[in-house]
Amino acid sequence: MDYLRTQSVGQFSPEEPWRFSPEFAIDEKFGTAFCANSKEVGSGFTLFLANNTRFSALQLLNGFHRNANDLKANDMVKKLRISTYWMEKFDTKNKWKEDRTADVLLSKSKFGKVGLQIIDLDSSFEGNVIRFEILETFGQGNTGRVCLSEIKMGEVKQEGFVTYPWVSFDKIKHTISQFAKAERHAYGFKQLVLANGKGTISFYDQGTVLPVFFKSDQTFSFSEMYGDGDPTSFLPSIIGTYTILQSTEEGLELNLSYYDNGGIERNISWIFKRAEVGDEDYENFKTKLGTKFSEVYQPKSHFLFVLKEKETGRTFYHYELSIPK
């Protein structure tokens, strides 16, 4: 089996992909899981493969097995729909031709490896797109999540369940490593919000200063820029609300919504990231400072935050906030 990517429906906290993304159900680790909103019927995920695959059985670990308490606190899957499709690799219209589908009943799981269950599908499923839909749940938890810790495709032989291995397991691990980068950006933004609780934080673009304020109640303010540069390109003072549209390895995409002086609602997109050694933005910052770099910024003890206006690419840096010990 050759992994390409996944796509989820109803995933819990989709803006935080490092927590419950579909890859955690195929990473061969019992302590991670795909989790969806337990109230949303049809939640689930789709696997897109680089090759056509045939399987006739599944091995599943139902629930969230990070620890025994998580198994109790989260719902388990009661009825799961498995469907396979054919999709042409270069089909820009994304048309799928269904192979077959089946609904299977799962049982409640005991904690750990003993909770593994094998589902014989009684027929072969074939395709390069595999979809799993959660139709019913065992409503035992209190988190609002329904989880599936692990799922493998294969077949049942005399000796038991035989797994079809991933020939592209490194791709799965790489995707998960990108989630870890996204989490670091989100952690950095959390630290910015905490620091803003004590006052305004200023970002810099060489001689230009952009004072910003992001609050935990989803409100923000950008004070007017000052310093060197072309005043016609400065943002006026704006106050509004912000939303995190998505968190990726490239940073957090923020939508800033506010009303201009004419009373018209405006929406602008900015990227926030925590830059680290080796990042393009880190190297750009180092180049801009030149010989002053080591005097101004201490990478071992301080964050390097980046705010980038998505439309223009204009970039500002903040390098004065200490990393918590």
Beta strands, then each sheet from edge to edge (+ up, - down):
strand 1: 3-9
strand 2: 34-37
strand 3: 43-62
strand 4: 76-87
strand 5: 96-105
strand 6: 116-138
strand 7: 145-157
strand 8: 160-163
strand 9: 201-205
strand 10: 208-214
strand 11: 219-222
strand 12: 226-227
strand 13: 238-248
strand 14: 251-259
strand 15: 265-274
strand 16: 305-309
strand 17: 315-318
sheet 1: 1+ 3- 6+ 4- 5+
sheet 2: 1+ 3- 7+ 2-
sheet 3: 1+ 3- 7+ 8-
sheet 4: 9+ 10- 11+ 13- 14+ 15- 16+ 17-
sheet 5: 9+ 10- 12+
end
